[in-house]
C-alpha cells in the first residue's frame, strides 16, 4: 500500500495529533486515488498518483511541523 513507509518519516518529527490532522488525510486520499486507478486498470496513472501524493505530503508535513512548533512556543 503506497504511503505507509513514507508516512513513517513525518511521524518521527510530529506529535500523533499533528500527524493525524495534517499528514494522514493526504496519505489516505493518495491511497484512495491509487486504488481507483488500479481498479480502472491504469497502472501509469497509479504510479503518477503515488508520485503526486508524495509531493503533496511534504507541504502538509512542513505546515504541521511549523504550526506544532508555533503552538509550543506560545504555550509557555
C-alpha positions as CSV (number, residue, x, y, z in Angstrom):
1,X,0.0,0.0,0.0
2,X,1.5,3.3,-1.0
3,X,2.4,5.9,1.6
4,X,2.8,3.6,4.6
5,X,6.6,3.6,4.7
6,X,6.7,7.2,3.5
7,X,4.3,8.2,6.3
8,X,6.6,6.9,9.0
9,X,9.1,9.7,8.3
10,X,6.8,12.5,9.4
11,X,5.8,10.5,12.5
12,X,9.4,10.8,13.8
13,X,9.1,14.6,13.9
14,X,5.5,15.3,14.7
15,X,3.1,14.5,17.5
16,X,0.5,11.9,16.9
17,X,-2.2,14.6,16.9
18,X,-0.4,16.8,14.3
19,X,0.2,13.7,12.1
20,X,-3.4,12.7,12.2
21,X,-4.5,16.3,11.5
22,X,-2.2,17.2,8.6
23,X,-0.4,14.2,7.1
24,X,-2.8,11.3,7.5
25,X,-5.6,12.8,5.4
26,X,-3.1,13.4,2.5
27,X,-1.9,9.8,2.6
28,X,-5.4,8.3,2.8
29,X,-6.5,10.4,-0.2
30,X,-3.5,9.3,-2.2
31,X,-4.3,5.6,-1.3
32,X,-7.9,6.0,-2.4
33,X,-6.9,7.6,-5.8
34,X,-4.2,4.9,-6.2
35,X,-6.8,2.1,-5.8
36,X,-9.2,3.9,-8.1
37,X,-6.5,3.9,-10.8
38,X,-5.8,0.3,-10.3
39,X,-9.5,-0.6,-10.5
40,X,-9.5,1.2,-13.8
41,X,-6.5,-0.9,-14.9
42,X,-4.4,2.2,-15.4
43,X,-1.0,1.4,-13.9
44,X,0.6,4.5,-15.3
45,X,-2.0,6.7,-13.5
46,X,-1.5,4.7,-10.3
47,X,2.3,5.5,-10.4
48,X,1.6,9.2,-11.1
49,X,-0.9,9.2,-8.1
50,X,1.8,7.9,-5.8
51,X,4.4,10.4,-7.0
52,X,2.0,13.3,-6.7
53,X,0.9,12.0,-3.3
54,X,4.4,12.0,-2.0
55,X,5.0,15.6,-3.2
56,X,1.7,16.7,-1.6
57,X,2.6,15.1,1.7
58,X,5.8,17.2,2.1
59,X,4.0,20.6,2.3
60,X,1.4,19.3,4.7
61,X,4.2,17.8,6.8
62,X,6.0,21.1,6.9
63,X,2.8,23.0,7.7
64,X,2.1,20.6,10.5
65,X,5.6,20.8,11.9
66,X,5.7,24.6,11.8
67,X,2.2,25.0,13.4
68,X,3.1,22.5,16.1
69,X,6.3,24.4,17.0
70,X,4.4,27.8,17.0
71,X,1.9,26.4,19.4
72,X,4.6,25.1,21.6
73,X,6.4,28.5,21.6
74,X,3.3,30.4,22.6
75,X,2.1,27.9,25.1
76,X,4.9,28.7,27.5
